[in-house]
Amino acid sequence: MDYLWLVIATVITVIAPFAVAVLAGIDRRITARMQNRVGPPILQPIYDLMKLLSKTKMLINKGQIILATLYVAMSILALWMFIAGADLLIIFFVLSAAAAFYTLAAYAVLSPFSQLGATRELIQLLAYEPVVLMVFFGVYLVNGDFSSAATDKMLILWLPLMFAAMILVLLVKLQKSPYDVAEAHTEIVGGPEVEYSGKFLGLVKVGHWYEAALMFAVISLFFGHPNMYIAFAGKLILVFLALFIVILVDNSTARLRFGQMARVVLTYGLALTVVNALVVWAVQEGVIPWP
Amino acid sequence: MALKSLIKSPWILHFDTGSCNGCDIEIFATLTPLYDVERFGILNAGNPKHADVLVLTGPVTQKTRSRLLNLYEMMPEPKLVMAVGDCACSGAPFVNAYNTMGGVDTVLPVDIYVPGCAARPEAVIDGVVKALEKLAKLAAGEPAPPAHRREEGDIPLEVYDPEAAAAKARAATAAAKGAKDAPKGEV
C-alpha cells in the first residue's frame, strides 16, 4: 500500500470529527428552522465540546473510563481503516468492537438508567449490524471485492434499496427519533451517557462523531464517477441528502419502543437489503435480462 | 479558558426546591421554540452531570435540602446557581415557615437572582444573560460580584428546632391544662 496515502488517511481521520461537528451544527440549525426558530450557530457542537473538555474531571469508576477510551480508539481505528481502503468486513468487526466497548462501559456503572441504556444499546446493535453487513455484501456484489476504496461504479443505481436501509441504520446510529431508544433523553436521561460528566462526556461525544463519520463514509460509497471532482461533489450531495432525510424523519416522528425499533430494522431493513442483493445477483448471473 | 467556553454553551438543570409550580411553568415556557434559547447555546440537560447552570425555583424545604446539595455536588466545576422567583430569592412568604430553610442562598451560594412572582420568561432570559456577563467578566479577569451566601444575621431567621418546639408545645398544653384544673375558689 502507498505510504503517502496512509499519511493522508491519518490527516483526514484527524479532521473528520470537526467536519461531523459542522454537519451536526447544520443539523441543529435545520431542525430549528423546521420548528420555526432561529437556532444555534453552526459551530455550536464545537463550542459544546470545548466547554466539556475544559470542565473538571469527575469519574464514577476507572473501568468505565477505560472502556469508553477503548470505544473512542476503536471508532477512530474503524474510520482510519475505511479511508485507508481496508477490507469492509474487518471494518465491520472493528465497528462492532467499538459498539461493544461502549455498551460494556455503560454496564460498568450501577446507575439503573445506564444499565437500561446498555441493554437497549445491545438490542440496537443486534438490529442494525445484519443490515450493515448486508450493505457491505451488496458493495462486494457490485464491485467484486470488499475493499472500502472508492470505485468508478455508481452503486446507488445498483443498490437503491440498500441506500434506503442505510437511512434506517443512520436513524439508529445518529440517535434520531423514532429510533433514539438507547439515548432517549426525555425517558432514560441519556441512557449509556448518563454517568459521564465534563471531560469524559466530551470524549464520548468525540467517539460518537467518529462513528457518525464512518456512517457518512459508508453513505458516500454509494456514489462513484471516473471524474474525481464530480465524484467528490456527488458524494457530498448524497451525504447531505441522507442527513436531510434523517432530520426530516427526526422532526416528524416520536420515539418508538426498542422492541418496535428492532422489529422494523430487522424485518423491513434486512428485507430491503436481501431483495436488493438477490436482484443484483440475478442480473449479474443473467437470470433477469437487463438492457 | 474554562469560563470562556462556558459562555457559549451553558447547559441548564432545573430543580424545583419546593415551588408552587408557577415559576416552573415559566421556565418551561422559556424553553419553548417561542423564546428559542438554543440561539445562545442553552440546552436543558436534565442531568446534573452534564449541566453548568443550576436553575432553582421555590423556597428550599427541609425535605429537598439534601437532594439539592446532592445535585449541586454532582455538577462538575465551573458551575453557576440561579435562583428564579421571589421564593427562591428570599423565601418570600415562607420565610419563617417551620418546614422551609428560606431562600436558596441559605443552602447554596447563589450567582444570579431573578425576582418575580412568577418570574416571566423574559426575566429568566435576562437572568441568564446577566450570568453570562458575569462569566465574561471573570474570564477577562475583571472583578465580578461573588456568589452570595446568606449569613446568619443577614435577615432574622428563626431556626426551627423540632425538640424545642415540641417542648414548648408540651409546656403550653400543660399550662392550659393547669389553668383549667385549678380550683375556682382561689380567684
Boltz contact constraints between the chains, C-beta under 6 A:
constraints:
  - contact:
      token1: [A, 35]
      token2: [B, 33]
      max_distance: 6.0
  - contact:
      token1: [A, 37]
      token2: [B, 33]
      max_distance: 6.0
  - contact:
      token1: [A, 37]
      token2: [B, 36]
      max_distance: 6.0
  - contact:
      token1: [A, 38]
      token2: [B, 36]
      max_distance: 6.0
  - contact:
      token1: [A, 38]
      token2: [B, 39]
      max_distance: 6.0
  - contact:
      token1: [A, 40]
      token2: [B, 38]
      max_distance: 6.0
  - contact:
      token1: [A, 40]
      token2: [B, 41]
      max_distance: 6.0
  - contact:
      token1: [A, 44]
      token2: [B, 41]
      max_distance: 6.0
  - contact:
      token1: [A, 47]
      token2: [B, 8]
      max_distance: 6.0
  - contact:
      token1: [A, 47]
      token2: [B, 9]
      max_distance: 6.0
  - contact:
      token1: [A, 48]
      token2: [B, 9]
      max_distance: 6.0
  - contact:
      token1: [A, 50]
      token2: [B, 5]
      max_distance: 6.0
  - contact:
      token1: [A, 51]
      token2: [B, 5]
      max_distance: 6.0
  - contact:
      token1: [A, 51]
      token2: [B, 6]
      max_distance: 6.0
  - contact:
      token1: [A, 51]
      token2: [B, 9]
      max_distance: 6.0
  - contact:
      token1: [A, 54]
      token2: [B, 1]
      max_distance: 6.0
  - contact:
      token1: [A, 54]
      token2: [B, 2]
      max_distance: 6.0
  - contact:
      token1: [A, 54]
      token2: [B, 5]
      max_distance: 6.0
  - contact:
      token1: [A, 55]
      token2: [B, 76]
      max_distance: 6.0
  - contact:
      token1: [A, 56]
      token2: [B, 76]
      max_distance: 6.0
  - contact:
      token1: [A, 56]
      token2: [B, 77]
      max_distance: 6.0
  - contact:
      token1: [A, 58]
      token2: [B, 76]
      max_distance: 6.0
  - contact:
      token1: [A, 189]
      token2: [B, 46]
      max_distance: 6.0
  - contact:
      token1: [A, 189]
      token2: [B, 47]
      max_distance: 6.0
  - contact:
      token1: [A, 190]
      token2: [B, 47]
      max_distance: 6.0
  - contact:
      token1: [A, 197]
      token2: [B, 49]
      max_distance: 6.0
  - contact:
      token1: [A, 197]
      token2: [B, 76]
      max_distance: 6.0
  - contact:
      token1: [A, 198]
      token2: [B, 76]
      max_distance: 6.0
